Amino acid sequence: MIDPLGTQGVARTSSLIAQGWSRHRIAEALETGRLIRPRRGWVAKPSADPGLLLAARHGVLLGCITQANRLGLWVRSEPVRHFAVRESGARSRPSGVLHWRTPLVQRDPDALEDPLANVLDAVARCQPFEEAVAIWDSALNNGLVEWLVLSRLPFAGVAKDVLAASNRFADSGLESYVRTRLAWLRVRIVAQAWVHGHRVDFLIGERLVLQIDGSQHSGAQRMADNRHDAELRLRGYEVIRIGYTQVMRDWPNVQQLIMDAISQGLHLAA
């Protein structure tokens, strides 16, 4: 039998009744502790997701970077929860950031999580540009949405700029940051380029390779990457390999290194 509370474990009372629950049955479940009442008009399993319970209690939806995080998208940090407020308003104000913008995609009355398009729109307006691009890239790379679908939605302002800068080929937020930061260079830059049997993070010009290591880069992966770097150098490529800390905390020096390489013509074919 299908559980009317679904995997989320939270539902509107009216939705349960529409699915065949009687008011007496709901009252009995509440009395015995099999259900709890986050607020009037809603019931939940005691084991329900705490985030969803919080949203139901306050009459809001989980949104922006909070929902992006729940979807497994690249989110650098989430110091506080973010909520989307329905057009009818919130029952009470939860602690965190509230987003009041009219949604691009209508919200189901039963929903406690904002639809992805609304999440991305909120992210674009709330987060720094490169972090917003990283989250949009992550949604595209993970196959949660297609760029063509996003292009048909009425994004406006900075959200249109984020859409134009987004790319489904970014394998990590670090790559998104780097691509965004180098976009001003008047040099051809190809992300996830295929070079002599391997993918490289960035091919700048014809032969300058930029590789980016994640925070967990070690062991066998490091050995394989070092071997590939050596093979590329033997074939006449220049290789710059940088890590998480350099991207996040030492970018000016990284950018200068890339600019110096370009100024010396190391990106050009011999």
C-alpha atoms as a printed R data frame, in Angstrom:
    type eleno elety resid chain resno       x      y       z
1   ATOM     1    CA   MET     A     1   0.000  0.000   0.000
2   ATOM     2    CA   ILE     A     2   1.294  3.459  -0.915
3   ATOM     3    CA   ASP     A     3   2.143  5.590   2.111
4   ATOM     4    CA   PRO     A     4   0.112  8.825   1.713
5   ATOM     5    CA   LEU     A     5   2.795 10.735   3.593
6   ATOM     6    CA   GLY     A     6   5.364  9.581   1.053
7   ATOM     7    CA   THR     A     7   9.086  9.554   1.652
8   ATOM     8    CA   GLN     A     8   9.014 13.059   3.110
9   ATOM     9    CA   GLY     A     9   6.783 12.050   5.991
10  ATOM    10    CA   VAL     A    10   4.946 15.393   6.029
11  ATOM    11    CA   ALA     A    11   1.574 16.185   4.448
12  ATOM    12    CA   ARG     A    12  -1.378 18.525   4.572
13  ATOM    13    CA   THR     A    13  -4.354 17.164   6.451
14  ATOM    14    CA   SER     A    14  -6.602 17.954   3.489
15  ATOM    15    CA   SER     A    15  -4.380 15.858   1.218
16  ATOM    16    CA   LEU     A    16  -4.637 12.867   3.552
17  ATOM    17    CA   ILE     A    17  -8.420 13.194   3.618
18  ATOM    18    CA   ALA     A    18  -8.468 13.388  -0.193
19  ATOM    19    CA   GLN     A    19  -6.547 10.102  -0.252
20  ATOM    20    CA   GLY     A    20  -9.097  8.347   1.947
21  ATOM    21    CA   TRP     A    21  -8.061  9.093   5.514
22  ATOM    22    CA   SER     A    22 -10.933  9.983   7.833
23  ATOM    23    CA   ARG     A    23 -10.657 12.792  10.354
24  ATOM    24    CA   HIS     A    24 -11.162 10.186  13.067
25  ATOM    25    CA   ARG     A    25  -8.208  8.152  11.800
26  ATOM    26    CA   ILE     A    26  -5.990 11.244  11.707
27  ATOM    27    CA   ALA     A    27  -7.046 12.243  15.220
28  ATOM    28    CA   GLU     A    28  -6.353  8.741  16.486
29  ATOM    29    CA   ALA     A    29  -2.882  8.735  14.886
30  ATOM    30    CA   LEU     A    30  -2.136 12.080  16.528
31  ATOM    31    CA   GLU     A    31  -3.385 10.860  19.903
32  ATOM    32    CA   THR     A    32  -1.251  7.712  19.822
33  ATOM    33    CA   GLY     A    33   1.859  9.552  18.634
34  ATOM    34    CA   ARG     A    34   2.044  7.888  15.234
35  ATOM    35    CA   LEU     A    35   1.637 11.366  13.769
36  ATOM    36    CA   ILE     A    36   2.552 14.820  15.045
37  ATOM    37    CA   ARG     A    37   1.139 18.198  14.055
38  ATOM    38    CA   PRO     A    38   3.798 20.745  12.939
39  ATOM    39    CA   ARG     A    39   1.033 23.342  12.697
40  ATOM    40    CA   ARG     A    40  -2.666 23.511  11.975
41  ATOM    41    CA   GLY     A    41  -3.534 21.819   8.685
42  ATOM    42    CA   TRP     A    42  -0.367 19.700   8.552
43  ATOM    43    CA   VAL     A    43   0.648 16.347  10.026
44  ATOM    44    CA   ALA     A    44   3.901 14.436   9.972
45  ATOM    45    CA   LYS     A    45   5.611 11.274  11.073
46  ATOM    46    CA   PRO     A    46   7.782 11.785  14.165
47  ATOM    47    CA   SER     A    47  10.717 10.565  12.056
48  ATOM    48    CA   ALA     A    48  10.121 13.104   9.272
49  ATOM    49    CA   ASP     A    49  12.961 15.181   7.851
50  ATOM    50    CA   PRO     A    50  13.710 17.996  10.353
51  ATOM    51    CA   GLY     A    51  14.115 20.545   7.557
52  ATOM    52    CA   LEU     A    52  10.710 19.710   6.114
53  ATOM    53    CA   LEU     A    53   9.141 19.824   9.567
54  ATOM    54    CA   LEU     A    54  10.604 23.277  10.081
55  ATOM    55    CA   ALA     A    55   9.255 24.466   6.720
56  ATOM    56    CA   ALA     A    56   5.799 23.069   7.483
57  ATOM    57    CA   ARG     A    57   5.804 24.626  10.943
58  ATOM    58    CA   HIS     A    58   6.424 28.108   9.538
59  ATOM    59    CA   GLY     A    59   4.452 27.814   6.295
60  ATOM    60    CA   VAL     A    60   7.474 28.271   4.009
61  ATOM    61    CA   LEU     A    61   9.532 26.181   1.586
62  ATOM    62    CA   LEU     A    62  13.179 25.203   1.710
63  ATOM    63    CA   GLY     A    63  14.856 27.302  -0.964
64  ATOM    64    CA   CYS     A    64  17.976 28.935  -2.392
65  ATOM    65    CA   ILE     A    65  21.265 27.379  -1.208
66  ATOM    66    CA   THR     A    66  19.530 25.243   1.418
67  ATOM    67    CA   GLN     A    67  17.544 23.383  -1.219
68  ATOM    68    CA   ALA     A    68  20.531 23.382  -3.585
69  ATOM    69    CA   ASN     A    69  22.495 21.645  -0.843
70  ATOM    70    CA   ARG     A    70  19.724 19.086  -0.354
71  ATOM    71    CA   LEU     A    71  19.804 18.348  -4.083
72  ATOM    72    CA   GLY     A    72  23.511 17.580  -3.906
73  ATOM    73    CA   LEU     A    73  24.607 20.684  -5.817
74  ATOM    74    CA   TRP     A    74  27.913 22.432  -5.246
75  ATOM    75    CA   VAL     A    75  27.393 24.816  -2.341
76  ATOM    76    CA   ARG     A    76  30.509 26.347  -0.836
77  ATOM    77    CA   SER     A    77  28.889 26.964   2.554
78  ATOM    78    CA   GLU     A    78  25.454 27.304   4.126
79  ATOM    79    CA   PRO     A    79  25.882 29.253   7.376
80  ATOM    80    CA   VAL     A    80  22.111 29.699   7.790
81  ATOM    81    CA   ARG     A    81  19.011 28.132   6.254
82  ATOM    82    CA   HIS     A    82  17.293 29.838   3.330
83  ATOM    83    CA   PHE     A    83  13.520 29.721   2.849
84  ATOM    84    CA   ALA     A    84  11.146 30.676   0.035
85  ATOM    85    CA   VAL     A    85   8.001 32.465   1.166
86  ATOM    86    CA   ARG     A    86   4.730 31.711  -0.595
87  ATOM    87    CA   GLU     A    87   2.794 34.591  -2.124
88  ATOM    88    CA   SER     A    88   0.294 34.186   0.708
89  ATOM    89    CA   GLY     A    89   3.117 34.861   3.170
90  ATOM    90    CA   ALA     A    90   4.638 32.885   6.032
91  ATOM    91    CA   ARG     A    91   2.745 31.700   9.105
92  ATOM    92    CA   SER     A    92   5.713 32.755  11.210
93  ATOM    93    CA   ARG     A    93   9.291 33.753  10.534
94  ATOM    94    CA   PRO     A    94  11.895 31.028  10.902
95  ATOM    95    CA   SER     A    95  15.471 31.895  11.745
96  ATOM    96    CA   GLY     A    96  17.382 32.308   8.494
97  ATOM    97    CA   VAL     A    97  17.144 34.117   5.161
98  ATOM    98    CA   LEU     A    98  13.676 34.587   3.641
99  ATOM    99    CA   HIS     A    99  13.171 34.958  -0.125
100 ATOM   100    CA   TRP     A   100   9.968 36.758  -1.087
101 ATOM   101    CA   ARG     A   101  10.320 36.949  -4.883
102 ATOM   102    CA   THR     A   102   7.403 35.843  -7.075
103 ATOM   103    CA   PRO     A   103   8.294 32.330  -8.303
104 ATOM   104    CA   LEU     A   104   9.023 31.497 -11.924
105 ATOM   105    CA   VAL     A   105   7.431 28.080 -11.443
106 ATOM   106    CA   GLN     A   106   4.229 27.802  -9.412
107 ATOM   107    CA   ARG     A   107   4.476 26.004  -6.097
108 ATOM   108    CA   ASP     A   108   2.327 22.996  -5.291
109 ATOM   109    CA   PRO     A   109   0.339 23.661  -2.090
110 ATOM   110    CA   ASP     A   110   1.700 20.382  -0.697
111 ATOM   111    CA   ALA     A   111   5.324 21.224  -1.484
112 ATOM   112    CA   LEU     A   112   7.855 22.069   1.197
113 ATOM   113    CA   GLU     A   113  10.797 22.317  -1.206
114 ATOM   114    CA   ASP     A   114  10.967 25.033  -3.863
115 ATOM   115    CA   PRO     A   115  11.132 23.828  -7.498
116 ATOM   116    CA   LEU     A   116  14.624 23.829  -9.002
117 ATOM   117    CA   ALA     A   117  14.043 26.798 -11.332
118 ATOM   118    CA   ASN     A   118  12.967 28.947  -8.390
119 ATOM   119    CA   VAL     A   119  15.969 27.732  -6.410
120 ATOM   120    CA   LEU     A   120  18.363 28.730  -9.186
121 ATOM   121    CA   ASP     A   121  16.695 32.121  -9.586
122 ATOM   122    CA   ALA     A   122  17.057 32.767  -5.856
123 ATOM   123    CA   VAL     A   123  20.677 31.607  -5.894
124 ATOM   124    CA   ALA     A   124  21.503 34.024  -8.719
125 ATOM   125    CA   ARG     A   125  20.107 36.963  -6.757
126 ATOM   126    CA   CYS     A   126  21.417 35.933  -3.351
127 ATOM   127    CA   GLN     A   127  24.921 34.559  -3.880
128 ATOM   128    CA   PRO     A   128  28.137 36.023  -5.323
129 ATOM   129    CA   PHE     A   129  28.204 35.657  -9.105
130 ATOM   130    CA   GLU     A   130  30.845 32.929  -9.315
131 ATOM   131    CA   GLU     A   131  29.197 30.888  -6.568
132 ATOM   132    CA   ALA     A   132  25.848 31.178  -8.331
133 ATOM   133    CA   VAL     A   133  27.451 30.009 -11.583
134 ATOM   134    CA   ALA     A   134  28.989 27.042  -9.747
135 ATOM   135    CA   ILE     A   135  25.581 25.980  -8.418
136 ATOM   136    CA   TRP     A   136  23.919 26.361 -11.827
137 ATOM   137    CA   ASP     A   137  26.791 24.420 -13.440
138 ATOM   138    CA   SER     A   138  26.306 21.684 -10.857
139 ATOM   139    CA   ALA     A   139  22.589 21.398 -11.641
140 ATOM   140    CA   LEU     A   140  23.381 21.055 -15.342
141 ATOM   141    CA   ASN     A   141  26.290 18.656 -14.821
142 ATOM   142    CA   ASN     A   142  24.219 16.421 -12.529
143 ATOM   143    CA   GLY     A   143  21.473 16.202 -15.133
144 ATOM   144    CA   LEU     A   144  18.816 17.836 -12.959
145 ATOM   145    CA   VAL     A   145  17.919 20.241 -15.754
146 ATOM   146    CA   GLU     A   146  18.965 21.040 -19.315
147 ATOM   147    CA   TRP     A   147  20.331 24.401 -20.431
148 ATOM   148    CA   LEU     A   148  17.688 24.610 -23.177
149 ATOM   149    CA   VAL     A   149  14.925 24.242 -20.582
150 ATOM   150    CA   LEU     A   150  16.440 26.990 -18.448
151 ATOM   151    CA   SER     A   151  16.793 29.250 -21.497
152 ATOM   152    CA   ARG     A   152  13.015 29.112 -22.019
153 ATOM   153    CA   LEU     A   153  12.238 30.386 -18.525
154 ATOM   154    CA   PRO     A   154  11.722 34.128 -17.925
155 ATOM   155    CA   PHE     A   155  14.892 34.746 -15.940
156 ATOM   156    CA   ALA     A   156  15.739 38.428 -15.645
157 ATOM   157    CA   GLY     A   157  18.586 40.634 -14.476
158 ATOM   158    CA   VAL     A   158  21.535 38.872 -12.905
159 ATOM   159    CA   ALA     A   159  19.862 35.468 -13.342
160 ATOM   160    CA   LYS     A   160  20.114 35.910 -17.133
161 ATOM   161    CA   ASP     A   161  23.811 36.678 -16.745
162 ATOM   162    CA   VAL     A   162  24.323 33.556 -14.630
163 ATOM   163    CA   LEU     A   163  22.485 31.475 -17.232
164 ATOM   164    CA   ALA     A   164  24.694 32.858 -20.004
165 ATOM   165    CA   ALA     A   165  27.814 31.988 -17.994
166 ATOM   166    CA   SER     A   166  26.717 28.482 -16.987
167 ATOM   167    CA   ASN     A   167  28.153 25.318 -18.512
168 ATOM   168    CA   ARG     A   168  27.173 21.679 -18.035
169 ATOM   169    CA   PHE     A   169  30.743 20.417 -18.480
170 ATOM   170    CA   ALA     A   170  32.108 21.748 -15.178
171 ATOM   171    CA   ASP     A   171  32.934 18.760 -12.978
172 ATOM   172    CA   SER     A   172  33.303 20.814  -9.809
173 ATOM   173    CA   GLY     A   173  32.663 24.210  -8.313
174 ATOM   174    CA   LEU     A   174  36.396 24.898  -8.495
175 ATOM   175    CA   GLU     A   175  36.264 24.594 -12.277
176 ATOM   176    CA   SER     A   176  33.269 26.928 -12.356
177 ATOM   177    CA   TYR     A   177  35.118 29.522 -10.291
178 ATOM   178    CA   VAL     A   178  38.199 29.341 -12.504
179 ATOM   179    CA   ARG     A   179  36.216 29.539 -15.742
180 ATOM   180    CA   THR     A   180  34.294 32.553 -14.471
181 ATOM   181    CA   ARG     A   181  37.449 34.306 -13.263
182 ATOM   182    CA   LEU     A   182  39.260 33.796 -16.569
183 ATOM   183    CA   ALA     A   183  36.342 34.764 -18.815
184 ATOM   184    CA   TRP     A   184  37.792 38.244 -19.386
185 ATOM   185    CA   LEU     A   185  40.922 36.878 -21.085
186 ATOM   186    CA   ARG     A   186  40.960 37.317 -24.854
187 ATOM   187    CA   VAL     A   187  42.205 33.791 -25.338
188 ATOM   188    CA   ARG     A   188  40.372 30.632 -26.373
189 ATOM   189    CA   ILE     A   189  39.666 28.534 -23.277
190 ATOM   190    CA   VAL     A   190  38.100 25.076 -23.567
191 ATOM   191    CA   ALA     A   191  36.799 23.391 -20.422
192 ATOM   192    CA   GLN     A   192  37.084 19.601 -20.125
193 ATOM   193    CA   ALA     A   193  39.093 19.410 -23.328
194 ATOM   194    CA   TRP     A   194  40.158 16.028 -24.714
195 ATOM   195    CA   VAL     A   195  43.947 15.991 -25.135
196 ATOM   196    CA   HIS     A   196  45.847 12.852 -26.203
197 ATOM   197    CA   GLY     A   197  43.487 10.337 -24.678
198 ATOM   198    CA   HIS     A   198  42.685 12.200 -21.486
199 ATOM   199    CA   ARG     A   199  40.426 15.015 -20.397
200 ATOM   200    CA   VAL     A   200  42.080 18.120 -19.000
201 ATOM   201    CA   ASP     A   201  40.255 20.696 -16.926
202 ATOM   202    CA   PHE     A   202  41.153 23.619 -19.199
203 ATOM   203    CA   LEU     A   203  43.034 23.996 -22.458
204 ATOM   204    CA   ILE     A   204  44.096 27.618 -22.865
205 ATOM   205    CA   GLY     A   205  44.993 28.465 -26.434
206 ATOM   206    CA   GLU     A   206  46.588 25.516 -28.226
207 ATOM   207    CA   ARG     A   207  48.946 24.088 -25.606
208 ATOM   208    CA   LEU     A   208  48.617 25.593 -22.122
209 ATOM   209    CA   VAL     A   209  46.899 23.067 -19.849
210 ATOM   210    CA   LEU     A   210  45.412 24.105 -16.506
211 ATOM   211    CA   GLN     A   211  44.602 21.260 -14.116
212 ATOM   212    CA   ILE     A   212  42.697 21.712 -10.853
213 ATOM   213    CA   ASP     A   213  42.969 19.302  -7.947
214 ATOM   214    CA   GLY     A   214  40.114 18.966  -5.471
215 ATOM   215    CA   SER     A   215  40.571 19.070  -1.715
216 ATOM   216    CA   GLN     A   216  40.751 15.239  -1.535
217 ATOM   217    CA   HIS     A   217  43.302 14.792  -4.316
218 ATOM   218    CA   SER     A   218  45.852 12.177  -3.204
219 ATOM   219    CA   GLY     A   219  47.114  8.617  -3.564
220 ATOM   220    CA   ALA     A   220  46.599  6.713  -6.802
221 ATOM   221    CA   GLN     A   221  44.780  9.625  -8.439
222 ATOM   222    CA   ARG     A   222  47.712 11.951  -7.795
223 ATOM   223    CA   MET     A   223  50.154  9.405  -9.256
224 ATOM   224    CA   ALA     A   224  48.030  8.995 -12.389
225 ATOM   225    CA   ASP     A   225  47.731 12.764 -12.808
226 ATOM   226    CA   ASN     A   226  51.476 13.273 -12.381
227 ATOM   227    CA   ARG     A   227  52.102 10.656 -15.061
228 ATOM   228    CA   HIS     A   228  49.643 12.363 -17.403
229 ATOM   229    CA   ASP     A   229  51.271 15.750 -16.774
230 ATOM   230    CA   ALA     A   230  54.643 14.278 -17.744
231 ATOM   231    CA   GLU     A   231  53.181 12.792 -20.935
232 ATOM   232    CA   LEU     A   232  51.691 16.157 -21.889
233 ATOM   233    CA   ARG     A   233  55.018 17.931 -21.351
234 ATOM   234    CA   LEU     A   234  56.774 15.395 -23.547
235 ATOM   235    CA   ARG     A   235  54.252 16.229 -26.264
236 ATOM   236    CA   GLY     A   236  55.018 19.941 -26.033
237 ATOM   237    CA   TYR     A   237  52.272 21.144 -23.707
238 ATOM   238    CA   GLU     A   238  52.805 23.490 -20.787
239 ATOM   239    CA   VAL     A   239  51.010 22.266 -17.653
240 ATOM   240    CA   ILE     A   240  49.958 24.335 -14.658
241 ATOM   241    CA   ARG     A   241  48.450 22.303 -11.823
242 ATOM   242    CA   ILE     A   242  46.778 24.071  -8.908
243 ATOM   243    CA   GLY     A   243  44.834 22.929  -5.855
244 ATOM   244    CA   TYR     A   244  41.775 23.849  -3.835
245 ATOM   245    CA   THR     A   245  43.601 26.212  -1.484
246 ATOM   246    CA   GLN     A   246  45.187 28.130  -4.356
247 ATOM   247    CA   VAL     A   247  41.828 28.652  -6.062
248 ATOM   248    CA   MET     A   248  39.993 29.679  -2.919
249 ATOM   249    CA   ARG     A   249  42.694 31.618  -1.043
250 ATOM   250    CA   ASP     A   250  45.512 32.530  -3.404
251 ATOM   251    CA   TRP     A   251  43.792 33.355  -6.677
252 ATOM   252    CA   PRO     A   252  45.732 36.574  -7.498
253 ATOM   253    CA   ASN     A   253  48.989 34.602  -7.655
254 ATOM   254    CA   VAL     A   254  47.358 31.854  -9.724
255 ATOM   255    CA   GLN     A   255  45.979 34.403 -12.175
256 ATOM   256    CA   GLN     A   256  49.369 36.093 -12.433
257 ATOM   257    CA   LEU     A   257  50.972 32.734 -13.206
258 ATOM   258    CA   ILE     A   258  48.497 32.134 -16.036
259 ATOM   259    CA   MET     A   259  48.941 35.670 -17.384
260 ATOM   260    CA   ASP     A   260  52.728 35.293 -17.324
261 ATOM   261    CA   ALA     A   261  52.463 32.031 -19.271
262 ATOM   262    CA   ILE     A   262  50.222 33.667 -21.877
263 ATOM   263    CA   SER     A   263  52.455 36.735 -22.165
264 ATOM   264    CA   GLN     A   264  55.388 34.399 -22.915
265 ATOM   265    CA   GLY     A   265  53.377 32.702 -25.647
266 ATOM   266    CA   LEU     A   266  53.305 29.364 -23.850
267 ATOM   267    CA   HIS     A   267  49.679 28.909 -24.904
268 ATOM   268    CA   LEU     A   268  50.562 29.016 -28.599
269 ATOM   269    CA   ALA     A   269  51.436 26.080 -30.799
270 ATOM   270    CA   ALA     A   270  55.148 25.760 -31.487
